[in-house]
Amino acid sequence: MEYLDLLIKYLKDSCLKYKIDLDSSSLFQNPHYNRLKYNWTIHCPIEMAMTLDYFVEKYILSQEQIDKMKKGNFDINVSIPPKRLSINALCREISKEEALINNGYEEDPEIIRQRIESDTGLKAQLKSKFKFNFDSFDDDTFKKLKLMKLIYRVHKQDGRLYDLLEKPSLEGVDNTSINVKTVYGELLSILKSETAKEVDKQFRRRTKDITFKVGIEWEQIIYAATIRPLGKDAYDRNQVMNRIDTYLQTIVARLPEVKSLDVSYNHSLFETFYLKILQYEQLGREHDLNTVHNYMSSMEVISQECAKKYYAVLSEYIKTTNIDSYIKKNVDKIAELVYIRSEISNSEKSFLISQSTIKQVNNLIAMWNRNTKTYLGEEVSLLFIISTLQEIKNTKVRNETYEIKYYGYKKEHSALSAKIKQGKEAREAYQLLWIRKINCRLYHNLGMGKEFALRTSIEKSIDKIISCILQYHNLDDLEAAHFFLIYQVNKLILHSSDYNIMIDQMKDALNIECNLDLRVTSDAFDYFREIDRTNLLEGVIEQMIHMVKQMKDEGVVFRRFIIPLEVLFGDIGTAREFSLYYQVDLTDMKIVLYNFRENQSVFNTYKKSLELLGMSQFFIH
């Protein structure tokens, strides 16, 4: 509480510098406050990032003060409903308020009503384009009218809100909390902040937590699927990633068409709309990421001889403060690696040491640090610098362009080389595209082009899975779909070094007790992925040893066995039933694990809800 008091005092003092008295009865009419309220972000451990306006109404003013200070009967966060609760009363209020803005011109309330209730009006547009149906909620009329007024106002401000909500993109993401401007960021900031005032703080936090968790946990899956498998053996890398890629494509093919499912709203009117705004932002990110993943620069095939030269400089690091002097001092060495030839012209060398080029290298390093979790630190690999120089050169020579598509964009292809010069001011999609270009170049320089293509395919599949999850319009369904799908994928992604430890443990026990050599086929690897989260390994080994000894006592030299298993399905107390198939051949003195099958999925109370979520195609009947 002490922290909150200090923050409130600091904000009040800071606002006074802008001629804003947060305790004034005319606060909401103060033009200085209106300019700041959706653009000033407060970072607080209580609820993470908040707009100034949200913080003022939730933590500084009392509800009684808010009811007195707000002039409109249907304003957001007003708690006392007017005597007349009707669409006509709302339209008259909007008309009178607009007259104050438009030099006394008072628009006919009937025209406003048509804009809200006609077949092409607010309600119909939200239903068809945003999948948000006012008539599906049992909330009282007062809440519905307040939300209608908010959406009407925001749409009137720009005139493109409905079409914008139909087409998510990064340009519709509210990034005010990190001081990044997007084309429609302010509109989303208003919608999100205002809607949040009408929902419980706990719901707001839970919504943020779950939507954030979806992103972060699938990001961990991408890391496990694309970074961890990259060991020393190129064949093993490709084999592991190929298997993951194929499996993910199977998952994507089974994903339900969420929009066609008959799933009811579980939350209130404002809670659902708030959730859908957060989903919209995440979907915009996934949509543009998927578009970026589809972009592939033309890459030369690097010979083994060249790859060795690049490997040789992989461990050579340059301080970021010395990049300028290092490039100028070692331009001959760098030029050979950039141009992949020994004969370099003076103009080509001049290009590499020019201040413009070096500034672009530094800008790309900053973009990488801002947009990836792989922070480069105070030193950068020489290979990274060479790869950025190659992409700067090639992009300029080829005059590469890229078109960001979002609602209302101007149909023009922007030169990618110009975007580097913009640095942090460049739109996020361009920054992500440049990171992808550098990453692609790094892989190709090391002779790992096939691995990069596999990585891209895996990332695209996961983008589609995330997009599917984020379309469910209540938190319980969203969380259940996320948990179920991540479970389906997670059981595949266990690095070979992890399950080799368990295989060695089983092999040693069978060799010591039964003098048998253990072999494991690829179809049985899933067993070790399941067993990794349980304590069944020792019990299964004991069963195997017992069965082999029984075979010897009976004088049998060959037999196939099935061990039924039950593995807990996460933390929700349900289980999945499996069978481990193996065979013993005493003539060859070996035991082979040859299959691991899911016999029947048992989801108890979750099974019915998962079927409603369109997940029944993943069940084995």
DAFENVEN-V881226 format. One record per helix or strand. SS is the DSSP state (h for helix, s for strand). FROM is the first residue (numbers start at 0). TO is the last residue. Records with the same first field share a line. If there is no record, write none. Layout:
# DAFENVEN-V881226
SS->FROM-TO  FROM-TO
This chain:
# DAFENVEN-V881226
h->1-16  26-28  30-35  51-59  62-68  86-100  108-116  121-128  133-135  140-157  160-165  169-171  175-177  184-195  200-225  233-253  257-259  268-293  303-311  319-328  330-338  345-352  354-370  381-397  415-424  427-444  448-468  474-489  495-513  521-530  536-553  604-611  615-617
s->40-43  47-50  316-318  378-380  400-401  413-414  516-519  557-568  573-584  589-601
